[in-house]
Amino acid sequence: MPSRFELANAIRALSMDAVQKAESGHPGAPMGMADIAEVLWNDFLVHNPANPGWFDRDRFVLSNGHGSMLLYSLLHLSGYALPMEQLQAFRQFHSQTPGHPEYGDTAGVETTTGPLGQGIGNAVGMALAEKMLAARYNRPGHTVIDHHTYAFVGDGCLMEGISHEVCSLAGTLGLGKLIALYDDNGISIDGHVEGWFTDDTARRFEAYGWQVLTDVDGHDPAALKSAIETARAETVRPSLICCRTVIGKGAPNKQGTEHVHGSPLGTAEVTAAREALGWTHPPFHIPADIYAGWDARGRGAAAESAWQARLGAYRAAYPVEAAELERRMRGELPPGFEADAAAYVRACQEKGETIASRKASQNAIQALAPLLPELTGGSADLAGSNLTLWKEARGVTHDDAGGNYIYYGVREFGMGAIMNGLVLHGGLRPFGGTFLVFMEYMRNAVRLAALMRIPAIYVFTHDSIGLGEDGPTHQPVEQIANLRGTPRLSTWRPGDAVESAVAWQQAILRTDGPTAMIFSRQNLPHQERTGAQLAAIARGGYVLEDCAGTPEAILIATGSELALARTAARTLNAAGRRIRVVSMPCADRFDAQDAAYRESVLPSAVRARVAIEAAHADYWYKYVGLDGRVIGMTDFGASAPAGVLMQHYGFTQDNVIAVVTGLLGG
């Protein structure tokens, strides 16, 4: 049987060989953390390489994702479907081993990491999901949700501000099954970190409410095993294990320096490292006994089989709960949900309310949440403004995780990353709210949700200069264009309560990516529609108001400007013009329609087009063309009552009419 040192050296060899062959990458972290990984994966991690999606597996997150070859080596060695050819294709086009781990590309990769600190945020979300689901479903004598979340973090992860947000909340919520292993090697890209990172990390995490194990030798398997056992024994507090390591351990001339962080070792140093480690095998060759020492397939199959037996006993004792849990694990909506959601949309049209779309959003939550028990709400300390609470909402706390609402505090970025972890874990459908302008704080987490194609839901309220006196610090201008420009993110800005209901319906039905919903503070008039128009809302853009014959001009509007466009069009049509109004609550959904439908809404022959939106004007030129006009924002807003601002910036009927008339030549 190979020694632990030999098993860990397999990681070091594969990592330095793959980085060298790719001529790019980060060998330092994999070589420095190899011993930690060997102990965790061989002695503690519960997983099944033959079924990476087994629900009650432990989750492993490599937050310092630049060390991706560590994870790829672990997956390959332990028996996942990641053949050696893929390690040899590290960082190459269409390989399963991209430069940073990407969810969906590689079996066993739990989340996309690379932007430092995001991974530990995802891990907090995963651990929170485990605690919430355990509180909801476990019963005396029947424990069907019971697993740990492990995260590797580096100095960079702990320097990033997001780590403060998520780790603080993890301590507050008592996530006792979250264990972070800190690669305390004292090196970052620029060199020795004492010049820019002198935090007392241990005391910081103790202040958060974590158990902290300090000064653990990250190259001593016995010390590592003891530390992880101590961490697992603590069931109330999350644990941080501070592991002293040597970055690039085994590379005799570069270890312990920044030179091994993000560059290949070089042929000479790889040769020297092989000699120093006693690794006599050629590149990408792993002896059979090393493979046997790493193989986790037998243990994994046995662990999953034991869980299946527990699940079967649970199913017999609690058939209703088991059926709901298994539906959630499959990611399926409850029976009848689609029909009920459609009925709610029709009811909204019949009711015809004139209300703020943020209130319409709350009404939709109230209607749909009881139908979808996995729906999990939250807000970054703005619940009363975002209107994200509903009657049955119950906060998740340290002592009671059975709720369905997370009070994130003023932690937008942390909220976004934790939501990603909740989705990735499975069994929950989270939404989180903040003001649209503060989307900037959570931007990178939103981007990663889109990159991973996971269905997180964002509630962004106070959507324009229409929020008034709070002024330009709180009035979003460029944020909607930013969101619309994000691939795979679906962005809705509804124009009344009905479109708000459709936005929620479509966000929940969507499973292949995140959805941002943008809601107003001010009231929006109800818009009358035919049945066909109601059905067309889900297509993202549709004709709301038309004229006799071929239109002379088309007005395109969203949100609070939709009513303005319709009123102006009716005035113009009454004066003998032919004006069409297109509501465009979701441009990406409209762009995905077939060409015939898009042409029926925006006929190419009609060149005179005006877009109206109290947000950045530039986005709309893709629809109106360079010869069209956009009534929008080209600068920041100001502090004043909403009516004053709308008048000043041209969001008035008189200005719309003047712009259209001027475009048509009087």
C-alpha positions as CSV (number, residue, x, y, z in Angstrom):
1,M,0.0,0.0,0.0
2,P,1.5,3.4,-0.9
3,S,2.2,5.8,1.8
4,R,0.2,9.0,2.3
5,F,3.2,11.0,1.0
6,E,3.2,8.9,-2.2
7,L,-0.6,9.4,-2.6
8,A,-0.2,13.2,-2.2
9,N,2.7,13.2,-4.6
10,A,0.4,11.9,-7.3
11,I,-1.5,15.2,-7.1
12,R,1.8,17.1,-7.2
13,A,3.0,15.2,-10.2
14,L,-0.2,15.5,-12.2
15,S,-0.5,19.2,-11.4
16,M,3.0,20.2,-12.4
17,D,2.8,18.0,-15.5
18,A,-0.5,19.4,-16.7
19,V,0.5,23.0,-16.1
20,Q,3.8,22.5,-17.8
21,K,2.2,20.9,-20.8
22,A,-0.4,23.7,-21.0
23,E,2.4,26.3,-20.6
24,S,0.1,28.1,-18.2
25,G,-1.7,27.6,-14.9
26,H,-1.1,27.6,-11.1
27,P,1.0,24.7,-9.7
28,G,1.7,26.3,-6.3
29,A,-1.7,25.7,-4.6
30,P,-2.1,22.0,-5.8
31,M,1.4,21.1,-4.7
32,G,1.0,23.0,-1.4
33,M,-2.4,21.6,-0.5
34,A,-1.8,18.0,-1.7
35,D,-1.4,16.6,1.7
36,I,-4.6,18.3,3.0
37,A,-6.5,17.0,0.1
38,E,-5.2,13.5,0.5
39,V,-6.4,13.3,4.2
40,L,-9.8,14.9,3.5
41,W,-10.6,12.9,0.4
42,N,-9.3,9.5,1.6
43,D,-10.4,9.7,5.3
44,F,-13.5,11.9,5.5
45,L,-15.2,13.0,2.3
46,V,-18.4,11.0,1.6
47,H,-19.0,10.9,-2.1
48,N,-19.7,8.5,-4.9
49,P,-17.6,8.9,-8.1
50,A,-20.1,6.8,-10.0
51,N,-22.9,9.2,-9.1
52,P,-21.7,12.7,-8.7
53,G,-25.2,14.0,-8.2
54,W,-26.1,11.7,-5.2
55,F,-28.0,14.1,-3.0
56,D,-26.6,13.3,0.4
57,R,-23.0,13.5,-0.6
58,D,-20.6,15.8,1.1
59,R,-19.9,18.9,-0.9
60,F,-16.3,20.0,-1.7
61,V,-15.6,23.5,-2.9
62,L,-12.2,24.7,-4.2
63,S,-12.7,28.4,-3.4
64,N,-9.1,29.2,-4.5
65,G,-10.1,27.9,-8.0
66,H,-6.9,28.9,-9.7
67,G,-5.6,25.7,-8.2
68,S,-7.9,23.7,-10.4
69,M,-5.4,21.0,-11.1
70,L,-5.7,20.0,-7.5
71,L,-9.4,19.3,-8.0
72,Y,-9.0,17.6,-11.4
73,S,-6.3,15.4,-10.0
74,L,-8.6,14.4,-7.1
75,L,-11.5,13.6,-9.4
76,H,-9.3,11.6,-11.8
77,L,-7.6,9.6,-9.0
78,S,-10.7,8.8,-7.0
79,G,-12.6,7.4,-9.9
80,Y,-14.7,10.1,-11.5
81,A,-15.3,10.1,-15.3
82,L,-12.4,12.3,-16.0
83,P,-9.8,10.3,-18.0
84,M,-6.1,11.1,-18.1
85,E,-6.6,12.5,-21.7
86,Q,-8.6,15.3,-20.1
87,L,-5.8,16.2,-17.7
88,Q,-3.4,16.2,-20.6
89,A,-5.8,18.7,-22.3
90,F,-5.7,21.1,-19.3
91,R,-6.8,24.6,-20.3
92,Q,-7.4,23.5,-23.9
93,F,-10.5,24.3,-26.0
94,H,-13.5,22.2,-25.2
95,S,-11.7,20.1,-22.6
96,Q,-13.3,19.0,-19.3
97,T,-10.4,20.7,-17.5
98,P,-10.7,24.5,-18.0
99,G,-8.3,26.9,-16.4
100,H,-10.7,27.3,-13.4
101,P,-13.3,24.7,-12.4
102,E,-16.6,25.2,-14.2
103,Y,-19.9,23.7,-13.0
104,G,-21.4,21.6,-15.7
105,D,-18.2,21.0,-17.6
106,T,-16.6,18.4,-15.3
107,A,-18.3,15.6,-13.3
108,G,-17.7,16.2,-9.6
109,V,-17.2,20.0,-9.8
110,E,-19.8,21.4,-7.5
111,T,-19.5,25.1,-8.5
112,T,-17.6,27.5,-10.7
113,T,-14.8,29.1,-8.8
114,G,-11.9,31.5,-9.7
115,P,-13.0,34.9,-8.6
116,L,-11.6,34.6,-5.1
117,G,-14.0,34.4,-2.2
118,Q,-17.0,33.3,-4.3
119,G,-16.4,29.7,-3.5
120,I,-16.6,30.1,0.2
121,G,-19.8,32.0,-0.3
122,N,-21.2,29.1,-2.3
123,A,-20.1,26.7,0.4
124,V,-22.0,28.8,3.0
125,G,-25.1,28.5,0.8
126,M,-24.6,24.7,0.5
127,A,-24.2,24.3,4.2
128,L,-27.2,26.5,4.8
129,A,-29.3,24.4,2.4
130,E,-28.2,21.2,4.2
131,K,-29.3,22.7,7.6
132,M,-32.6,24.0,6.2
133,L,-33.5,20.7,4.5
134,A,-32.5,18.6,7.5
135,A,-34.7,20.8,9.7
136,R,-37.6,20.3,7.3
137,Y,-37.3,16.6,6.6
138,N,-35.3,14.7,9.2
139,R,-37.4,12.9,11.8
140,P,-36.4,11.0,15.0
141,G,-34.8,7.8,13.9
142,H,-34.9,8.9,10.2
143,T,-32.0,11.1,9.2
144,V,-32.0,11.5,5.4
145,I,-30.2,14.8,5.1
146,D,-26.9,14.6,6.8
147,H,-23.7,15.7,5.1
148,H,-20.8,18.2,5.4
149,T,-19.6,21.0,3.2
150,Y,-15.8,21.4,2.9
151,A,-14.1,24.4,1.4
152,F,-10.5,25.0,0.6
153,V,-9.6,28.7,0.9
154,G,-6.5,30.7,0.3
155,D,-5.1,34.1,1.5
156,G,-6.8,35.7,-1.5
157,C,-10.2,34.3,-0.6
158,L,-9.9,35.7,2.9
159,M,-8.7,39.1,1.7
160,E,-11.7,39.6,-0.6
161,G,-14.5,41.5,1.1
162,I,-17.1,38.8,0.3
163,S,-15.4,36.4,2.7
164,H,-16.3,38.8,5.6
165,E,-19.9,38.9,4.5
166,V,-20.5,35.2,4.1
167,C,-18.4,34.0,7.0
168,S,-20.1,36.4,9.4
169,L,-23.5,35.1,8.4
170,A,-22.3,31.5,8.6
171,G,-21.4,32.0,12.2
172,T,-24.6,33.8,13.0
173,L,-26.7,31.0,11.6
174,G,-24.6,28.2,13.3
175,L,-23.6,26.2,10.2
176,G,-21.8,23.5,12.2
177,K,-21.4,21.2,9.2
178,L,-19.3,23.8,7.3
179,I,-15.5,23.2,7.5
180,A,-13.1,25.5,5.8
181,L,-9.4,24.6,5.4
182,Y,-7.2,27.6,5.0
183,D,-4.1,27.3,2.9
184,D,-2.0,29.6,5.1
185,N,1.1,29.8,2.9
186,G,1.8,33.5,3.2
187,I,2.2,34.0,-0.5
188,S,0.0,35.7,-3.1
189,I,0.7,36.9,-6.7
190,D,2.7,39.9,-5.5
191,G,4.8,38.0,-3.0
192,H,4.8,37.6,0.7
193,V,1.5,38.8,2.1
194,E,2.7,40.4,5.3
195,G,3.0,43.7,3.3
196,W,-0.7,43.8,2.7
197,F,-2.4,41.2,4.7
198,T,-1.7,41.2,8.5
199,D,-5.2,40.4,9.8
200,D,-5.4,38.2,12.8
201,T,-7.4,35.6,10.9
202,A,-8.0,33.3,13.8
203,R,-9.5,36.1,16.0
204,R,-11.5,37.4,13.1
205,F,-13.2,34.1,12.6
206,E,-13.7,33.5,16.4
207,A,-15.5,36.9,16.4
208,Y,-17.8,35.6,13.7
209,G,-18.7,32.6,16.0
210,W,-16.5,30.0,14.3
211,Q,-14.4,27.3,15.9
212,V,-10.9,28.0,14.9
213,L,-8.1,25.5,14.8
214,T,-4.7,27.2,14.5
215,D,-1.2,26.3,13.5
216,V,-2.0,23.0,12.0
217,D,0.9,21.5,10.0
218,G,-0.5,21.3,6.5
219,H,2.0,18.6,5.5
220,D,1.5,16.3,8.6
221,P,-1.3,13.8,7.8
222,A,-1.8,12.9,11.5
223,A,-2.2,16.6,12.5
224,L,-4.6,17.2,9.6
225,K,-6.7,14.1,10.5
226,S,-6.9,15.2,14.1
227,A,-7.9,18.7,13.1
228,I,-10.7,17.5,10.8
229,E,-12.0,15.1,13.4
230,T,-12.2,18.0,15.9
231,A,-14.0,20.2,13.3
232,R,-16.5,17.4,12.6
233,A,-17.2,17.0,16.3
234,E,-18.3,20.6,16.5
235,T,-21.9,20.6,15.4
236,V,-23.0,24.1,16.3
237,R,-20.2,26.4,15.0
238,P,-18.6,26.3,11.5
239,S,-14.9,25.5,11.7
240,L,-11.8,27.1,10.2
241,I,-8.7,24.9,10.1
242,C,-5.6,27.1,9.6
243,C,-3.1,24.9,7.8
244,R,0.5,26.1,7.6
245,T,1.8,25.1,4.1
246,V,4.6,25.6,1.7
247,I,3.3,26.8,-1.7
248,G,4.6,24.6,-4.5
249,K,6.0,22.1,-2.0
250,G,8.4,19.7,-3.7
251,A,9.8,22.2,-6.2
252,P,13.2,22.7,-4.6
253,N,14.2,26.0,-6.1
254,K,10.8,27.7,-6.3
255,Q,8.7,26.4,-3.4
256,G,7.7,29.0,-0.8
257,T,7.8,31.9,-3.3
258,E,5.4,33.8,-5.6
259,H,7.3,32.3,-8.6
260,V,5.4,29.0,-8.2
261,H,2.0,30.6,-7.8
262,G,0.8,31.2,-11.4
263,S,3.4,30.0,-13.8
264,P,4.7,26.6,-15.0
265,L,7.7,25.4,-13.1
266,G,9.8,25.0,-16.2
267,T,11.3,21.7,-17.5
268,A,14.4,21.9,-15.2
269,E,12.4,22.6,-12.1
270,V,9.9,19.8,-12.9
271,T,12.8,17.4,-13.2
272,A,14.2,18.6,-9.9
273,A,10.9,18.3,-8.2
274,R,10.5,14.7,-9.3
275,E,13.9,14.0,-7.8
276,A,13.1,15.8,-4.6
277,L,9.8,14.0,-4.2
278,G,11.2,10.6,-5.2
279,W,8.6,10.4,-8.0
280,T,10.3,8.3,-10.6
281,H,7.4,8.0,-13.0
282,P,7.1,9.7,-16.4
283,P,4.7,12.6,-17.0
284,F,1.0,11.6,-16.6
285,H,1.8,8.1,-15.4
286,I,0.2,6.9,-12.2
287,P,1.1,3.4,-11.0
288,A,-1.6,0.9,-10.3
289,D,-1.0,0.8,-6.6
290,I,-1.4,4.6,-6.4
291,Y,-4.7,4.3,-8.3
292,A,-5.9,1.6,-5.9
293,G,-5.0,3.7,-2.9
294,W,-7.1,6.6,-4.2
295,D,-10.1,4.6,-5.6
296,A,-13.2,5.8,-3.8
297,R,-15.8,4.0,-6.0
298,G,-16.3,1.1,-3.6
299,R,-16.7,3.3,-0.5
300,G,-18.9,5.7,-2.4
301,A,-21.2,3.0,-3.7
302,A,-21.6,1.5,-0.2
303,A,-22.3,5.0,1.3
304,E,-25.0,5.7,-1.2
305,S,-26.5,2.3,-0.8
306,A,-26.7,2.8,2.9
307,W,-28.4,6.2,2.3
308,Q,-30.9,4.6,-0.1
309,A,-31.8,2.1,2.6
310,R,-32.4,5.0,5.0
311,L,-34.4,6.8,2.4
312,G,-36.5,3.7,1.8
313,A,-37.3,3.4,5.5
314,Y,-38.2,7.1,5.6
315,R,-40.4,6.7,2.6
316,A,-42.3,4.0,4.4
317,A,-42.7,6.0,7.7
318,Y,-43.3,9.4,6.2
319,P,-44.6,8.9,2.6
320,V,-45.9,12.5,2.2
321,E,-42.6,14.1,3.3
322,A,-40.6,11.6,1.3
323,A,-42.5,12.3,-1.9
324,E,-42.0,16.0,-1.5
325,L,-38.3,15.6,-0.7
326,E,-37.7,13.4,-3.7
327,R,-39.6,15.8,-6.0
328,R,-37.3,18.6,-4.8
329,M,-34.2,16.5,-5.3
330,R,-35.3,15.9,-8.9
331,G,-35.8,19.6,-9.4
332,E,-39.4,19.2,-10.5
333,L,-42.2,21.6,-9.8
334,P,-45.2,20.5,-7.8
335,P,-48.1,18.9,-9.8
336,G,-50.4,21.6,-11.1
337,F,-48.0,24.5,-10.4
338,E,-48.0,25.7,-14.0
339,A,-51.7,25.7,-14.3
340,D,-52.1,27.5,-10.9
341,A,-49.5,30.1,-11.9
342,A,-51.3,30.7,-15.2
343,A,-54.6,31.1,-13.4
344,Y,-53.0,33.7,-11.1
345,V,-51.8,35.7,-14.1
346,R,-55.4,35.7,-15.6
347,A,-56.7,36.8,-12.2
348,C,-54.3,39.7,-12.1
349,Q,-55.6,40.9,-15.5
350,E,-59.2,40.6,-14.4
351,K,-58.5,42.5,-11.2
352,G,-56.8,45.4,-13.0
353,E,-54.8,46.9,-10.1
354,T,-52.9,50.1,-10.3
355,I,-50.0,49.5,-7.9
356,A,-46.3,49.7,-7.7
357,S,-44.7,46.8,-9.4
358,R,-42.7,46.0,-6.2
359,K,-46.1,45.5,-4.6
360,A,-47.3,43.5,-7.5
361,S,-44.2,41.4,-7.0
362,Q,-45.1,40.8,-3.3
363,N,-48.6,39.8,-4.4
364,A,-47.1,37.3,-6.8
365,I,-44.9,35.9,-4.1
366,Q,-47.9,35.6,-1.7
367,A,-49.8,33.7,-4.4
368,L,-47.1,31.4,-5.6
369,A,-45.0,30.7,-2.5
370,P,-47.7,28.5,-0.9
371,L,-47.7,26.4,-4.1
372,L,-44.0,26.0,-4.1
373,P,-42.7,25.0,-0.7
374,E,-39.0,25.1,-1.8
375,L,-39.3,28.8,-2.6
376,T,-36.9,30.5,-0.2
377,G,-36.9,34.3,0.1
378,G,-34.5,36.8,1.3
379,S,-33.3,40.4,1.2
380,A,-30.2,42.4,1.9
381,D,-31.8,44.3,4.9
382,L,-34.4,45.8,2.6
383,A,-37.4,43.5,3.1
384,G,-39.8,46.3,3.9
385,S,-38.7,48.2,0.8
386,N,-38.2,45.3,-1.6
387,L,-41.5,43.8,-0.3
388,T,-40.0,40.3,-0.3
389,L,-41.9,39.0,2.7
390,W,-45.2,37.2,2.6
391,K,-47.7,35.9,5.2
392,E,-46.1,32.4,5.6
393,A,-42.5,33.7,5.5
394,R,-40.5,32.5,8.5
395,G,-36.9,33.5,9.1
396,V,-34.1,31.0,9.3
397,T,-32.2,31.3,12.6
398,H,-29.3,29.8,14.4
399,D,-31.7,27.6,16.5
400,D,-34.5,27.1,13.9
401,A,-33.5,26.4,10.3
402,G,-37.0,25.3,9.4
403,G,-38.0,28.6,7.9
404,N,-38.2,29.8,4.3
405,Y,-36.7,33.3,4.5
406,I,-33.1,34.4,5.0
407,Y,-32.3,37.8,6.5
408,Y,-29.0,38.4,4.8
409,G,-28.3,41.7,6.5
410,V,-26.5,44.4,4.5
411,R,-24.5,41.8,2.5
412,E,-25.6,42.1,-1.2
413,F,-22.5,40.3,-2.6
414,G,-22.7,37.6,0.1
415,M,-26.4,37.2,-0.6
416,G,-25.7,36.5,-4.3
417,A,-23.0,34.0,-3.6
418,I,-25.0,32.2,-0.9
419,M,-28.0,32.0,-3.3
420,N,-25.8,30.3,-5.8
421,G,-24.8,27.8,-3.2
422,L,-28.4,27.2,-2.3
423,V,-29.3,26.5,-5.9
424,L,-26.3,24.3,-6.5
425,H,-27.0,22.2,-3.5
426,G,-30.5,21.5,-4.7
427,G,-33.9,21.2,-3.0
428,L,-34.4,25.0,-2.7
429,R,-35.4,27.8,-5.1
430,P,-34.0,31.0,-3.7
431,F,-34.8,34.6,-4.5
432,G,-33.0,37.6,-3.0
433,G,-33.9,41.3,-3.0
434,T,-32.1,44.6,-3.0
435,F,-32.3,48.0,-4.7
436,L,-31.4,47.9,-8.3
437,V,-28.6,50.3,-7.9
438,F,-27.0,47.9,-5.3
439,M,-26.9,45.1,-7.9
440,E,-23.4,46.4,-8.5
441,Y,-22.3,45.0,-5.1
442,M,-23.4,41.5,-6.1
443,R,-22.6,41.8,-9.8
444,N,-20.0,39.1,-9.9
445,A,-22.2,36.5,-8.2
446,V,-25.0,37.3,-10.7
447,R,-22.5,36.8,-13.5
448,L,-21.4,33.4,-12.1
449,A,-25.0,32.3,-11.8
450,A,-25.4,33.1,-15.5
451,L,-22.2,31.4,-16.4
452,M,-23.3,28.2,-14.5
453,R,-26.9,28.4,-16.0
454,I,-28.5,28.1,-12.5
455,P,-32.0,29.4,-11.8
456,A,-31.4,32.0,-9.1
457,I,-34.0,34.7,-8.9
458,Y,-33.2,38.4,-8.2
459,V,-35.8,41.0,-7.0
460,F,-34.4,44.5,-7.8
461,T,-36.6,47.3,-6.8
462,H,-36.5,51.1,-6.9
463,D,-35.7,50.9,-10.6
464,S,-35.2,54.4,-11.9
465,I,-35.1,58.2,-11.2
466,G,-38.8,57.6,-10.3
467,L,-37.7,56.8,-6.8
468,G,-37.2,60.5,-6.4
469,E,-35.6,62.3,-3.4
470,D,-33.0,59.7,-2.5
471,G,-31.1,61.1,-5.4
472,P,-28.5,59.8,-7.9
473,T,-26.7,57.6,-5.3
474,H,-29.8,55.5,-5.3
475,Q,-31.2,56.1,-8.7
476,P,-30.1,53.4,-11.1
477,V,-29.2,54.4,-14.7
478,E,-26.7,52.0,-16.2
479,Q,-27.6,48.8,-14.2
480,I,-30.5,47.6,-16.5
481,A,-28.2,47.7,-19.6
482,N,-25.6,45.9,-17.6
483,L,-28.0,43.1,-16.7
484,R,-29.4,42.9,-20.2
485,G,-25.9,42.6,-21.5
486,T,-25.1,39.5,-19.4
487,P,-25.4,36.3,-21.4
488,R,-27.9,33.7,-20.1
489,L,-29.4,36.2,-17.6
490,S,-33.1,36.9,-18.3
491,T,-34.1,40.4,-17.3
492,W,-37.7,41.5,-16.8
493,R,-38.9,45.1,-16.3
494,P,-42.7,44.8,-16.2
495,G,-45.0,47.7,-16.9
496,D,-47.8,46.8,-14.6
497,A,-49.1,44.2,-12.1
498,V,-50.0,41.7,-14.8
499,E,-46.5,41.8,-16.4
500,S,-45.1,41.5,-12.9
501,A,-47.1,38.3,-12.4
502,V,-45.8,36.9,-15.7
503,A,-42.3,37.8,-14.8
504,W,-42.6,35.7,-11.6
505,Q,-44.3,32.9,-13.4
506,Q,-41.5,32.7,-16.0
507,A,-38.7,33.1,-13.5
508,I,-39.9,30.1,-11.6
509,L,-40.6,28.0,-14.7
510,R,-37.0,28.7,-16.0
511,T,-34.4,26.1,-15.1
512,D,-31.5,26.9,-17.4
513,G,-30.4,30.3,-16.0
514,P,-31.0,33.1,-13.5
515,T,-33.7,35.8,-13.8
516,A,-33.5,39.4,-12.7
517,M,-36.8,41.2,-12.1
518,I,-36.8,45.0,-12.0
519,F,-39.7,46.6,-10.1
520,S,-40.8,50.2,-9.4
521,R,-41.3,52.1,-6.2
522,Q,-44.1,54.2,-7.8
523,N,-47.5,53.1,-8.8
524,L,-48.0,51.8,-12.4
525,P,-51.4,52.0,-14.1
526,H,-53.1,48.8,-15.1
527,Q,-53.0,48.1,-18.9
528,E,-56.0,46.6,-20.6
529,R,-55.3,43.6,-22.8
530,T,-56.9,41.0,-24.9
531,G,-56.5,37.4,-24.3
532,A,-53.9,37.2,-27.1
533,Q,-52.0,40.1,-25.6
534,L,-52.0,38.5,-22.2
535,A,-50.6,35.2,-23.7
536,A,-47.9,37.2,-25.6
537,I,-46.3,38.8,-22.5
538,A,-44.3,35.6,-21.9
539,R,-42.7,36.1,-25.4
540,G,-40.9,39.2,-24.0
541,G,-42.3,41.8,-26.4
542,Y,-45.7,42.2,-27.9
543,V,-48.0,44.8,-29.5
544,L,-50.0,46.5,-26.6
545,E,-51.6,49.3,-28.6
546,D,-52.0,49.3,-32.4
547,C,-53.4,51.6,-35.1
548,A,-55.5,51.1,-38.2
549,G,-53.3,50.1,-41.2
550,T,-49.5,50.1,-41.3
551,P,-47.9,52.1,-38.4
552,E,-46.0,55.2,-39.2
553,A,-44.0,54.9,-36.0
554,I,-43.5,52.4,-33.2
555,L,-43.1,53.3,-29.6
556,I,-41.2,50.7,-27.5
557,A,-41.4,51.0,-23.7
558,T,-40.9,49.2,-20.5
559,G,-41.8,49.6,-16.8
560,S,-43.1,52.9,-15.6
561,E,-42.8,54.4,-19.1
562,L,-45.2,51.9,-20.7
563,A,-48.3,53.8,-19.6
564,L,-46.7,57.0,-20.9
565,A,-46.1,55.5,-24.3
566,R,-49.7,54.2,-24.6
567,T,-51.2,57.5,-23.6
568,A,-49.0,59.4,-26.0
569,A,-49.8,57.0,-28.8
570,R,-53.5,57.3,-28.2
571,T,-53.3,61.1,-28.4
572,L,-51.3,60.9,-31.7
573,N,-53.7,58.3,-33.2
574,A,-56.7,60.5,-32.3
575,A,-54.9,63.3,-34.2
576,G,-54.7,61.1,-37.3
577,R,-51.3,59.5,-36.9
578,R,-50.7,55.8,-37.0
579,I,-48.7,54.8,-33.9
580,R,-48.0,51.3,-32.5
581,V,-46.9,50.7,-28.9
582,V,-44.7,47.6,-28.2
583,S,-44.3,46.6,-24.6
584,M,-40.9,45.0,-24.1
585,P,-40.8,43.7,-20.6
586,C,-38.0,41.1,-21.4
587,A,-35.8,41.9,-24.3
588,D,-33.8,38.6,-24.2
589,R,-37.0,36.6,-24.3
590,F,-38.2,38.6,-27.3
591,D,-34.9,38.2,-29.1
592,A,-35.3,34.4,-28.6
593,Q,-38.6,34.3,-30.6
594,D,-38.7,33.2,-34.2
595,A,-38.0,35.8,-36.9
596,A,-41.7,35.8,-38.1
597,Y,-42.9,36.8,-34.6
598,R,-40.3,39.5,-34.2
599,E,-41.2,40.9,-37.6
600,S,-44.9,40.9,-36.7
601,V,-44.1,43.0,-33.6
602,L,-41.4,45.2,-35.0
603,P,-41.9,45.2,-38.8
604,S,-38.7,46.1,-40.6
605,A,-40.5,48.4,-43.0
606,V,-41.4,50.8,-40.1
607,R,-38.1,52.7,-39.6
608,A,-39.5,55.4,-37.4
609,R,-39.1,54.1,-33.9
610,V,-38.8,55.6,-30.4
611,A,-37.8,53.8,-27.3
612,I,-38.8,55.2,-23.9
613,E,-37.2,54.0,-20.7
614,A,-35.9,55.9,-17.6
615,A,-32.6,54.2,-17.8
616,H,-29.4,54.3,-20.0
617,A,-30.4,55.2,-23.5
618,D,-27.7,53.4,-25.5
619,Y,-29.2,50.0,-25.0
620,W,-32.2,50.7,-27.2
621,Y,-30.4,51.6,-30.4
622,K,-30.4,47.9,-31.2
623,Y,-34.2,48.2,-31.7
624,V,-34.7,51.7,-33.0
625,G,-31.6,52.0,-35.2
626,L,-29.3,55.0,-35.5
627,D,-32.1,56.9,-37.2
628,G,-34.5,56.3,-34.4
629,R,-34.9,58.1,-31.1
630,V,-34.4,57.1,-27.5
631,I,-36.0,59.0,-24.6
632,G,-33.8,57.8,-21.9
633,M,-31.0,58.8,-19.5
634,T,-27.5,59.9,-20.6
635,D,-26.4,61.1,-17.2
636,F,-27.1,60.5,-13.6
637,G,-30.3,61.7,-11.9
638,A,-30.8,64.2,-9.2
639,S,-32.4,64.6,-5.8
640,A,-36.0,65.9,-6.3
641,P,-39.6,64.6,-6.2
642,A,-40.2,62.0,-8.9
643,G,-42.6,64.2,-10.9
644,V,-40.1,66.9,-11.1
645,L,-37.4,64.6,-12.4
646,M,-39.7,62.9,-14.9
647,Q,-40.5,66.4,-16.3
648,H,-36.9,67.5,-16.3
649,Y,-35.6,64.4,-18.1
650,G,-38.3,64.4,-20.8
651,F,-40.5,61.5,-19.6
652,T,-43.8,63.4,-20.4
653,Q,-46.5,63.0,-22.9
654,D,-45.7,66.3,-24.5
655,N,-42.1,65.4,-25.0
656,V,-43.0,61.9,-26.4
657,I,-45.4,63.5,-28.9
658,A,-42.8,66.1,-29.9
659,V,-40.1,63.5,-30.5
660,V,-42.4,61.3,-32.6
661,T,-43.7,64.3,-34.6
662,G,-40.2,65.5,-35.2
663,L,-39.1,62.0,-36.3
664,L,-42.0,61.8,-38.7
665,G,-41.3,65.3,-40.1
666,G,-44.0,67.3,-38.4
